[in-house]
Amino acid sequence: MKNKSRRDFLIKTGYGLGGLGGLAVTGLIPGGGVIASALADDAGLQALAGANPLASKAPHFPAKAKTVIWLHMAGAPSTLDLYDYKPELVKRAGTGIPASFLQGIKTSTQGGITKLIATKRTWKQYGQSGAWFSDWLPNLAEHADDLAFIKSSVTIGATHDISIMKLNSGGLNPGRPTLGAWVQYALGSANPNLPAYVVLYNDKREPRGGVTNWESGFLPAVYQGTPFRPGNSPILHLNNPEYLATAEKRHALDLLKRLNEKHGSRYPEDTELKARTESYELAYRMQETAPEAVDYSKESDATKELYGLNDELTKPYGELLLRARRLAERGVRFIQVVSGPTDIKGDSRDWDAHQNIEDNHGKHTKIVDKPIAGLLKDLKEKGLLDSTLVVWTSEFGRTPWSESGDGRDHNPWGYTQWIAGGGIKAGYTHGGTDELGVQALKGTEVDTYDLHATVLNQLGLDHLKLIYKYQGRSERPTVVYGKVVKELIA
């Protein structure tokens, strides 16, 4: 008989016990249980060897927010057609780009051949803040005084894959923990029966970049995000097979736990083992709590209407945001929501509108406008907005020109994002872009690292003190950059 490793035994035992392995690894650990190793040292090892790594932890200082709802507009919308009204762009439409607007940046438009494209939208100011909105966002515009605009957002790179990684993790290559993973590592779970870090998306396939959107990187694997898929059964294999009794499953879990603990005492650096054990136990508890958490059937008709659930176009995204609110109510720390298609055909699956921006953005604004406005109103009416940070993000913005027709190209030099709730200064606009919307005004730039530092600050975390020892280096969420944007804080 050939020698078998203990890992082989556990994997085969887990999968063999009536879907126990599948229950945990397919629902909670993307990739069928293949978890990226994260070898810590010193404090990290001691923590893993001792207490539950998901136990609730105190922040560095009193927090303004308890939960983050991170709204990623996949594909990068043109904020020149949503929030950033530029009369000069309308005036200069059809002309070349003056060289003065391109100083300090490298783009293929330097030759001056590409023509400026004006927005076709109509614009209006809203609220006491007088914030500009285009007619594509009539519902969100009613919440102008709840938002803090960051109109001088900047990033590095202008390709989706790289900029998505930077948006979520601050890294330009795979392997760094995402912001949600850092939050879970720092604060643990406020609800032991649900994951502290959940990802929601409304496509039948994973968002672009897959697990890199929610990976734990070099942090222990237990801090990786948990994707909830669209539909009535967002967590696959959560229920027991018909032939497996609850008592049998509990006995199997207890056996695996004892074996893992025995092995773990000898190899405390094996974070995969700890993550797998925790995922089994969490999955067991989630069988009771998760279905209820995502089941909105008992919500009132008025609430369903608020999120656009009565419209086939807005329903899929509205479901995500209603679930996000329900998860926030139940103590989930970080809820990452990725926008996507309903039944959109062709090249309009996300906001990446190099061509035909009118059709593309016309569809996507209808998908998200009412549900996001509904989320803000619902959180406010339930008294949750004060403790919930809602962040509207994009991998980058869009240029005032197009090299391929009637759309807009990628712009990492100046674009708009916004943030609301959780101690943020409502009705405020930070920074801006030049008269054509090409570059952020000097001295007002807010990089991804600064946004991350500010979000962590509202959760009571100092990004300079949030440290994890990895291969002899003290790593932190904002790499070696980042500052809290104090102007955004109430």
C-alpha positions in Angstrom: 0.0 0.0 0.0 1.4 3.4 -1.0 2.0 6.0 1.6 -0.6 8.7 1.6 0.0 12.2 3.0 -2.2 13.6 5.7 -3.3 16.3 3.3 -4.5 13.7 0.8 -6.4 12.0 3.6 -8.1 15.2 4.7 -9.0 16.3 1.2 -10.5 12.9 0.2 -12.2 12.5 3.6 -13.7 16.0 3.3 -15.0 15.4 -0.2 -16.2 12.0 0.7 -18.3 12.9 3.7 -21.4 13.8 1.9 -20.1 17.0 0.3 -18.5 18.4 3.4 -15.4 19.5 1.5 -17.5 20.9 -1.3 -19.7 22.7 1.1 -16.7 24.6 2.5 -14.3 25.0 -0.4 -16.7 25.6 -3.3 -18.8 28.1 -1.4 -16.2 29.8 0.8 -12.8 29.2 -0.9 -12.9 30.0 -4.6 -10.9 27.6 -6.8 -12.1 24.3 -5.3 -10.1 24.8 -2.2 -6.7 25.7 -3.8 -5.8 28.5 -1.4 -2.8 30.7 -1.9 -0.2 30.0 0.8 0.6 32.9 3.1 3.6 32.3 5.3 3.7 34.7 8.2 6.2 35.2 10.9 6.3 36.4 14.5 3.0 37.9 15.6 1.1 36.5 12.7 2.1 32.9 13.5 1.3 33.4 17.2 -2.1 34.7 16.4 -2.9 31.8 14.1 -1.6 29.3 16.5 -3.8 30.7 19.3 -7.2 32.4 19.1 -9.7 32.2 16.4 -8.3 34.5 13.6 -11.9 35.7 12.8 -12.7 36.8 16.4 -13.8 40.4 16.7 -11.0 42.8 17.4 -10.9 46.4 18.6 -9.9 49.1 16.2 -6.9 51.5 16.8 -9.3 54.3 17.8 -13.1 54.8 17.9 -14.6 54.1 14.5 -17.1 56.2 12.7 -18.2 53.3 10.4 -18.8 49.6 11.1 -19.4 48.5 7.5 -18.2 49.3 4.1 -20.3 48.8 0.9 -17.8 49.1 -1.9 -19.6 49.7 -5.2 -17.3 48.9 -8.1 -18.6 50.2 -11.5 -16.9 47.5 -13.6 -15.4 48.8 -16.9 -15.0 52.4 -15.8 -17.8 54.8 -16.5 -17.3 58.3 -18.0 -17.7 60.6 -15.1 -17.6 63.5 -17.7 -21.0 62.3 -18.6 -22.3 61.7 -15.1 -20.9 64.2 -12.5 -18.2 66.4 -14.1 -19.9 69.1 -16.1 -17.4 70.8 -18.5 -18.9 73.8 -20.5 -15.5 74.3 -22.1 -15.5 70.8 -23.5 -18.9 71.5 -25.1 -17.5 74.7 -26.6 -14.4 73.1 -28.0 -16.1 69.9 -29.3 -14.7 68.8 -32.7 -11.4 70.6 -32.2 -8.0 69.2 -31.5 -6.6 68.9 -27.9 -4.4 71.9 -26.9 -1.0 70.6 -26.0 -1.2 72.5 -22.7 -3.8 70.0 -21.4 -1.5 67.1 -22.1 1.6 68.3 -20.2 3.0 65.8 -17.8 1.1 62.8 -19.2 1.9 60.3 -21.9 -0.9 59.5 -24.4 -1.2 58.7 -28.1 -3.1 61.9 -28.6 -0.1 64.1 -28.4 -0.2 64.5 -32.2 -3.3 66.6 -31.9 -5.3 64.5 -34.5 -7.9 63.2 -32.1 -10.9 65.5 -31.7 -12.7 66.5 -28.5 -16.1 65.0 -27.9 -18.8 66.9 -26.0 -21.3 65.2 -23.7 -24.8 65.0 -25.2 -26.4 65.0 -21.8 -28.4 67.8 -20.2 -27.1 69.0 -16.8 -28.6 70.4 -13.6 -27.4 71.3 -10.1 -29.1 69.6 -7.2 -29.4 70.1 -3.4 -28.0 72.8 -1.2 -24.5 71.7 -2.3 -25.3 72.5 -5.9 -23.7 69.3 -7.2 -23.9 68.8 -11.0 -25.6 65.6 -12.3 -26.4 64.7 -15.9 -29.9 63.5 -16.8 -28.6 59.9 -16.8 -28.7 59.9 -13.0 -32.1 61.4 -11.9 -32.6 59.2 -8.9 -29.1 59.5 -7.5 -29.2 63.3 -8.0 -31.8 63.5 -5.3 -29.1 62.4 -2.8 -26.6 65.1 -3.8 -26.4 66.4 -0.3 -25.5 62.9 1.1 -22.5 62.5 -1.1 -18.9 63.6 -0.9 -17.4 63.8 -4.4 -13.7 63.1 -5.1 -13.4 64.9 -8.4 -9.6 64.6 -8.5 -9.2 60.8 -8.4 -6.0 59.5 -10.0 -4.5 56.1 -10.4 -1.6 54.3 -12.1 -2.0 52.5 -15.4 -4.8 52.5 -17.9 -5.5 48.9 -18.5 -8.5 47.2 -16.8 -6.7 44.3 -15.2 -3.9 46.4 -13.6 -6.2 49.2 -12.5 -8.7 46.8 -11.0 -5.9 45.2 -9.0 -4.8 48.6 -7.8 -8.3 49.7 -7.0 -8.9 46.6 -4.8 -5.5 45.9 -3.4 -3.2 48.8 -4.1 -0.9 46.5 -6.0 0.0 46.4 -9.7 0.5 42.6 -9.7 -1.4 39.7 -8.1 -0.4 38.7 -4.6 -1.3 41.7 -2.4 -4.3 41.5 0.0 -7.4 43.3 -1.1 -8.8 46.1 1.1 -11.6 43.8 2.4 -9.0 41.2 3.4 -7.1 43.8 5.4 -10.3 44.9 7.1 -11.2 41.4 8.0 -7.6 40.8 9.3 -7.7 43.9 11.4 -11.2 43.8 12.8 -12.2 40.1 12.6 -15.9 39.3 12.3 -18.8 41.0 14.0 -21.1 38.1 13.2 -19.6 34.6 13.7 -22.3 33.1 11.6 -21.5 35.0 8.4 -18.3 35.9 6.5 -16.9 39.3 7.4 -16.0 39.9 3.8 -18.6 39.2 1.1 -18.5 39.8 -2.7 -21.7 40.2 -4.7 -21.9 40.3 -8.5 -24.9 40.0 -10.9 -23.3 38.1 -13.8 -23.3 34.4 -14.3 -19.6 34.4 -14.4 -17.0 35.9 -12.0 -16.1 39.6 -12.5 -13.0 40.4 -14.6 -9.9 39.3 -12.7 -11.8 36.7 -10.7 -10.4 36.0 -7.3 -7.8 38.7 -7.6 -10.7 41.1 -6.8 -11.1 39.6 -3.3 -7.9 37.6 -2.6 -6.1 37.5 0.8 -2.6 37.7 -0.9 0.1 37.2 1.6 -2.3 37.4 4.6 -3.5 34.1 5.9 -6.0 32.5 3.5 -8.8 32.7 6.1 -9.1 36.4 5.3 -10.0 36.0 1.7 -13.4 37.3 0.6 -16.4 35.0 0.1 -18.2 35.4 -3.3 -22.0 35.2 -3.2 -23.3 34.3 -6.7 -26.5 35.8 -8.2 -29.8 34.0 -7.8 -31.7 32.3 -5.0 -28.8 30.1 -4.0 -25.8 32.4 -3.9 -23.6 29.9 -2.0 -23.1 26.7 -3.8 -23.2 23.3 -1.9 -24.3 25.0 1.4 -27.1 22.5 2.1 -26.5 18.9 3.2 -27.0 16.1 0.6 -30.2 14.2 1.3 -28.3 11.1 2.5 -26.3 13.0 5.1 -27.8 13.6 8.5 -26.9 16.6 10.6 -25.4 14.5 13.4 -23.2 12.7 10.9 -21.9 15.9 9.5 -21.2 17.3 13.0 -19.2 14.1 13.9 -17.2 14.4 10.7 -16.4 18.1 11.4 -15.4 17.3 15.0 -13.0 14.5 13.7 -11.5 16.8 11.1 -11.1 19.6 13.7 -9.2 17.3 16.1 -6.9 16.0 13.4 -6.3 19.6 12.1 -5.6 20.9 15.6 -3.1 18.1 16.3 -1.3 18.7 13.0 -1.6 22.5 13.4 0.3 22.4 16.7 3.3 20.9 14.8 3.0 23.2 11.8 1.5 26.6 12.9 2.7 28.3 9.7 0.2 26.2 7.6 -2.4 28.9 7.1 -4.3 26.8 4.5 -5.1 24.3 7.2 -6.4 27.0 9.6 -8.4 28.6 6.8 -9.9 25.2 5.8 -10.9 24.4 9.3 -12.5 27.8 9.8 -14.3 27.5 6.5 -15.8 24.1 7.5 -17.1 25.6 10.8 -18.4 28.8 9.2 -20.1 26.8 6.5 -21.8 24.7 9.1 -23.1 27.8 10.9 -24.1 29.5 7.7 -26.5 26.7 6.8 -28.9 28.4 9.2 -28.0 32.1 8.8 -26.9 32.7 5.2 -30.2 31.7 3.5 -32.1 34.1 5.8 -29.5 36.9 5.3 -29.9 37.0 1.5 -33.6 36.2 1.3 -35.4 39.4 0.7 -38.8 37.8 0.1 -40.3 39.2 3.3 -39.2 42.8 2.6 -42.1 45.1 2.0 -43.4 45.9 -1.5 -42.3 49.5 -0.9 -38.7 48.4 -0.2 -38.6 46.2 -3.3 -39.9 49.1 -5.4 -37.2 51.3 -3.8 -34.4 49.1 -5.1 -36.1 48.7 -8.6 -37.0 45.0 -8.1 -40.2 45.5 -10.0 -38.3 46.4 -13.2 -36.5 43.6 -15.1 -33.7 45.9 -16.1 -32.9 47.1 -12.5 -33.9 44.0 -10.6 -30.6 42.0 -10.8 -28.4 44.9 -9.5 -31.2 46.0 -7.1 -31.2 42.5 -5.6 -27.5 42.8 -4.9 -27.8 46.1 -3.1 -30.8 45.0 -1.1 -28.7 41.9 0.0 -25.9 44.3 0.8 -28.1 46.2 3.1 -29.3 43.0 4.8 -25.7 41.9 5.2 -24.7 45.3 6.6 -27.5 45.0 9.2 -26.1 41.6 10.2 -22.6 42.8 10.9 -20.7 41.9 7.7 -17.7 44.2 7.7 -16.9 44.6 4.0 -19.4 44.1 1.2 -18.0 44.4 -2.3 -20.6 44.8 -5.0 -19.5 44.6 -8.7 -21.8 46.0 -11.3 -22.5 44.0 -14.4 -25.0 43.0 -17.1 -28.5 41.9 -17.0 -29.4 40.6 -20.4 -27.2 43.2 -22.2 -25.9 41.9 -25.5 -22.8 42.6 -27.5 -20.1 44.8 -26.2 -22.1 46.5 -23.5 -21.5 44.0 -20.7 -19.8 46.7 -18.6 -19.1 50.4 -18.8 -16.1 50.1 -21.1 -17.5 52.4 -23.8 -14.8 53.1 -26.4 -17.6 53.3 -28.9 -21.3 54.1 -28.8 -21.2 55.6 -25.3 -24.8 56.8 -25.6 -26.1 53.3 -25.9 -23.7 51.8 -23.4 -24.0 54.3 -20.6 -27.7 54.8 -21.3 -28.2 51.1 -20.3 -25.8 51.0 -17.4 -27.0 54.1 -15.8 -30.5 52.8 -15.8 -29.3 49.6 -14.2 -27.6 51.3 -11.3 -29.2 54.7 -10.8 -32.4 53.6 -9.0 -30.9 50.8 -6.9 -28.0 53.0 -5.6 -30.4 55.8 -4.8 -32.6 53.2 -3.1 -29.7 51.9 -1.0 -28.8 55.4 0.2 -32.4 56.2 1.1 -33.0 52.8 2.8 -29.8 53.0 4.9 -30.7 56.6 5.9 -34.3 55.7 6.9 -33.1 52.7 8.9 -30.4 54.8 10.7 -27.6 52.8 9.1 -26.0 55.4 6.9 -24.2 57.0 9.8 -22.4 53.7 10.5 -22.1 52.4 6.9 -19.6 53.8 4.4 -20.8 53.6 0.8 -18.0 54.0 -1.7 -18.7 54.5 -5.5 -15.5 53.5 -7.3 -14.1 52.8 -10.7 -10.8 51.5 -12.0 -10.2 54.8 -13.8 -12.1 57.5 -15.7 -12.7 58.4 -19.4 -11.0 60.9 -21.7 -12.8 63.8 -23.4 -11.8 62.2 -26.7 -12.0 58.9 -28.5 -9.5 57.3 -30.8 -12.1 54.9 -32.2 -15.3 56.7 -32.7 -18.2 57.9 -30.5 -17.0 56.7 -27.1 -14.2 57.7 -24.7 -10.9 56.1 -23.8 -9.2 55.3 -20.5 -8.2 58.2 -18.2 -6.1 57.6 -15.1 -5.1 61.2 -14.7 -8.4 62.7 -13.4 -11.9 61.4 -12.7 -14.7 61.3 -10.2 -15.5 58.9 -7.4 -17.7 59.5 -4.4 -18.2 58.4 -0.8 -21.1 58.7 1.6 -22.1 57.9 5.2 -19.8 56.7 8.0 -18.7 60.1 9.2 -18.0 61.6 5.8 -18.7 65.2 5.1 -21.9 65.2 3.2 -22.6 67.6 0.3 -18.9 68.3 -0.2 -16.8 68.2 -3.3 -13.0 67.6 -3.1 -10.7 68.8 -5.9 -11.6 68.8 -9.6 -10.2 68.4 -13.1 -9.1 71.0 -15.7 -11.5 72.7 -18.0 -11.6 69.7 -20.4 -11.6 67.0 -17.7 -8.2 65.5 -18.6 -6.1 65.9 -15.5 -6.8 66.4 -11.8 -5.9 69.9 -10.5 -2.5 70.0 -8.9 -2.4 69.6 -5.2 -5.9 68.0 -4.9 -5.1 64.5 -6.3 -6.5 61.5 -4.4 -4.8 58.3 -5.4 -6.2 54.8 -4.6 -3.9 54.6 -1.7 -5.4 57.8 -0.2 -8.9 56.4 -0.7 -7.9 53.2 1.1 -6.3 55.1 3.9 -9.4 57.3 4.4 -11.8 54.3 4.4 -9.6 52.5 7.0 -9.6 55.7 9.1 -13.4 55.7 9.2 -13.3 52.1 10.4 -11.0 53.2 13.3 -7.8 51.9 11.6 -4.5 53.7 11.1 -3.1 52.5 7.8 0.4 53.2 9.0 -0.1 51.0 12.0 -2.0 48.2 10.3 1.0 45.9 9.8 1.6 42.3 8.8 5.0 40.7 8.8 5.7 38.9 5.6 9.1 37.5 4.6 10.9 39.8 7.0 9.1 42.9 5.7 6.5 45.0 7.5 3.6 45.2 5.0 0.7 47.6 5.3 -2.5 48.1 3.1 -1.2 51.3 1.4 2.2 49.8 0.5 4.5 52.8 1.2 2.0 55.5 0.1 -1.3 57.0 1.1 -2.7 59.7 3.3 -6.0 60.2 4.9 -8.0 62.8 3.0 -9.0 64.8 6.1 -11.1 67.3 4.0 -13.6 64.4 3.4 -14.2 63.8 7.1 -17.1 65.5 8.9 
